[in-house]
Amino acid sequence: MQVIFLKQLSYDILIIGGGFAGSTAAWHLSRKGLRILLIDSKPWNRIGDKPCGDAVSKEHFDNLGMPYPEGEQLEQKIEGIKLYSPDMSTEWTVRGEGFEINAPLYTQRILKEARDRGVDVMDLTTAMRPIFEDGHVRGAVIFDRRSNEQSEVRAKVVIEATGYSKSFRSKLPQEFPVTEDLDERDADIAYREVAYTKEDIEEPGYLKIFINQTTSPGGYWWYFPKGRDKVNIGLGIQGGMGYPSIYTFYEKYWSQYGPDVDRNKMIVKGGALVPTRRPLDTLVWNGIIVVGDSGYTANPVHGGGKGSAMISGFCAARTVLDAFERGDFSSASLWETNICYNQRYGAKQASLELFRRFLQRLTDEDINYGMRKKVIKEEDLLEASTTGDLHLSVAEKAMRVIAGIGRPSLLYKLKNVSQYMKEIKELYKNYPESPEGLKRWNAQVKGLISDFEKAMSK
Ligand SMILES: Cc1cc2nc3c(=O)[nH]c(=O)nc-3n(C[C@H](O)[C@H](O)[C@H](O)COP(=O)(O)OP(=O)(O)OC[C@H]3O[C@@H](n4cnc5c(N)ncnc54)[C@H](O)[C@@H]3O)c2cc1C
């Protein structure tokens, strides 16, 4: 195949990846008088199409001023979540509004709106490698599969939204701060199928989550209705643990969680990875902002990453607009992205990483006990997932009453976890105000995580 080389293009902003993170950034940056190019390797009608549970909380749309999914973009309004203990004897209901979406249709709608407001969108186009000069990202060499052309795109800022692949930032020199890699144990391997059901679903407004360390070690099973007769069913397990393949788990246990699923009427299936850690230590450096899964923005406990991808895209857009006012695209000028993101989500996310590390160590018996005895209550769980604060009034009371007869070591650890969660959240709330403070702050974070690990392994 002959590649035609090398057209030169010039933009203010190059956005690589048109998933939830990249499309949100484009949407918020459009109509601001800037020349913006968004590229995605996928053909237009597949942008936004990736293995996902497709559940997104309503608050993200409200907080960021994004339009709600509507028409075919909205498959089911969510009223709450039902959470089941491993032995299925305890069912908790946590109320909260959300949407079960058709992700490709919603993403393409957002991109179309951005395009109508002047953003250039090129599908079937891949960023092959960065243009990196004088310690700054200055753009990318891109390949357009439709025209078979390679071009050099120069831009003042690159917004890297390549998802879990990290396919652009991973090609930057290793000493460049945003190249930080992830430990496989800080990711979930997840798989899902979307299929019709044999009968109508009883309560389509409720997402079901099943915790069980045998059928989904370090993760959970989900059953997310997409209307009365369609469901997204799948599971996630912790990565890097040497477990059997995700498909082995799916084939063995799917009928336990979705007995009504008609696999002969399957619409789509597939698996992917999702990061379950605190965000990248810095989402920015000279000339680049990393957003979405590539910046490790997903929720460490439940792996939901669409809302936080939107938050990071929003923060990136806001910062870039200020950077253009200043005419400065250095790490210092783009730094506000970190502060915006950590205040809105990253601090809670860091505290939930510790909670996730704790939960993954529990046995099914611990979880059965904890849920039955309400060591943490539904409201506490909701509070923890909204703010990252774990309130232990009940556990403390329980400790006094049942120490000796219950599971004092579990309760003691839980109290310890809540303290560490508070401390790491504080550290993230006091994120350094400029790049100079990053090294010191980072050493504090690493020290705290190492202390936490020691405390948990006692
Ligand atoms: C099985 C599973 C279930 C999940 N369930 C949920 C859920 O119910 N709710 C929820 O909120 N989250 C869920 N998540 C997480 C969620 O899917 C992600 O966090 C979210 O979609 C991340 O969005 P993104 O824009 O960062 O990345 P992506 O959606 O992955 O988008 C990245 C885009 O970049 C493009 N790209 C990559 N490299 C290049 C390149 N070099 N050049 C050009 N384009 C490139 C890709 O084609 C892609 O379109 C789930 C994840 C999995 C795996």
The ligand as a MOL file (V3000), in Angstrom:
LIG
                    3D

  0  0  0     0  0            999 V3000
M  V30 BEGIN CTAB
M  V30 COUNTS 53 58 0 0 0
M  V30 BEGIN ATOM
M  V30 1 C -17.2060 -3.7750 30.0310 0
M  V30 2 C -17.1700 -2.3680 30.5760 0
M  V30 3 C -18.2900 -1.8600 31.2170 0
M  V30 4 C -18.3170 -0.5180 31.6260 0
M  V30 5 N -19.4690 -0.0210 32.1670 0
M  V30 6 C -19.5650 1.2960 32.4230 0
M  V30 7 C -20.8030 1.8760 32.8270 0
M  V30 8 O -21.8340 1.2090 32.9590 0
M  V30 9 N -20.8510 3.2180 33.0540 0
M  V30 10 C -19.7520 4.0110 32.8920 0
M  V30 11 O -19.8460 5.2350 33.1240 0
M  V30 12 N -18.5660 3.4950 32.4840 0
M  V30 13 C -18.4450 2.1750 32.2320 0
M  V30 14 N -17.2580 1.6570 31.7830 0
M  V30 15 C -16.1140 2.5680 31.6030 0
M  V30 16 C -16.3150 3.4610 30.3730 0
M  V30 17 O -16.6450 2.6750 29.2550 0
M  V30 18 C -15.0710 4.2820 30.0850 0
M  V30 19 O -14.5680 4.8150 31.2940 0
M  V30 20 C -15.3590 5.4630 29.1350 0
M  V30 21 O -16.0550 5.0490 27.9910 0
M  V30 22 C -14.0410 6.1450 28.7720 0
M  V30 23 O -14.2620 7.1210 27.7720 0
M  V30 24 P -13.0320 7.7340 26.9800 0
M  V30 25 O -13.5810 8.7910 26.1030 0
M  V30 26 O -11.9560 8.0740 27.9330 0
M  V30 27 O -12.4310 6.5330 26.1260 0
M  V30 28 P -13.0520 5.6920 24.9210 0
M  V30 29 O -14.5220 5.6620 24.9620 0
M  V30 30 O -12.3240 4.4040 24.9140 0
M  V30 31 O -12.6650 6.5410 23.6280 0
M  V30 32 C -11.3680 6.5810 23.1190 0
M  V30 33 C -11.4480 6.8920 21.6270 0
M  V30 34 O -10.1300 7.1830 21.1560 0
M  V30 35 C -9.9700 6.6130 19.8840 0
M  V30 36 N -8.5160 6.4390 19.6910 0
M  V30 37 C -7.6660 5.7110 20.4580 0
M  V30 38 N -6.3990 5.8630 20.0110 0
M  V30 39 C -6.4740 6.7080 18.9590 0
M  V30 40 C -5.4840 7.2610 18.0860 0
M  V30 41 N -4.1870 6.9920 18.2280 0
M  V30 42 N -5.8860 8.0900 17.0920 0
M  V30 43 C -7.2030 8.3850 16.9460 0
M  V30 44 N -8.1700 7.9010 17.7370 0
M  V30 45 C -7.8050 7.0820 18.7410 0
M  V30 46 C -10.7640 5.3200 19.9530 0
M  V30 47 O -11.1260 4.8970 18.6410 0
M  V30 48 C -11.9580 5.7170 20.8090 0
M  V30 49 O -13.0480 6.1400 20.0360 0
M  V30 50 C -17.1740 0.3170 31.4200 0
M  V30 51 C -16.0300 -0.2180 30.8260 0
M  V30 52 C -16.0120 -1.5380 30.4050 0
M  V30 53 C -14.7700 -2.0660 29.7450 0
M  V30 END ATOM
M  V30 BEGIN BOND
M  V30 1 1 1 2
M  V30 2 1 2 3
M  V30 3 2 2 52
M  V30 4 2 3 4
M  V30 5 1 4 5
M  V30 6 1 4 50
M  V30 7 2 5 6
M  V30 8 1 6 7
M  V30 9 1 6 13
M  V30 10 2 7 8
M  V30 11 1 7 9
M  V30 12 1 9 10
M  V30 13 2 10 11
M  V30 14 1 10 12
M  V30 15 2 12 13
M  V30 16 1 13 14
M  V30 17 1 14 15
M  V30 18 1 14 50
M  V30 19 1 15 16
M  V30 20 1 16 17
M  V30 21 1 16 18
M  V30 22 1 18 19
M  V30 23 1 18 20
M  V30 24 1 20 21
M  V30 25 1 20 22
M  V30 26 1 22 23
M  V30 27 1 23 24
M  V30 28 2 24 25
M  V30 29 1 24 26
M  V30 30 1 24 27
M  V30 31 1 27 28
M  V30 32 2 28 29
M  V30 33 1 28 30
M  V30 34 1 28 31
M  V30 35 1 31 32
M  V30 36 1 32 33
M  V30 37 1 33 34
M  V30 38 1 33 48
M  V30 39 1 34 35
M  V30 40 1 35 36
M  V30 41 1 35 46
M  V30 42 1 36 37
M  V30 43 1 36 45
M  V30 44 2 37 38
M  V30 45 1 38 39
M  V30 46 1 39 40
M  V30 47 2 39 45
M  V30 48 1 40 41
M  V30 49 2 40 42
M  V30 50 1 42 43
M  V30 51 2 43 44
M  V30 52 1 44 45
M  V30 53 1 46 47
M  V30 54 1 46 48
M  V30 55 1 48 49
M  V30 56 2 50 51
M  V30 57 1 51 52
M  V30 58 1 52 53
M  V30 END BOND
M  V30 END CTAB
M  END
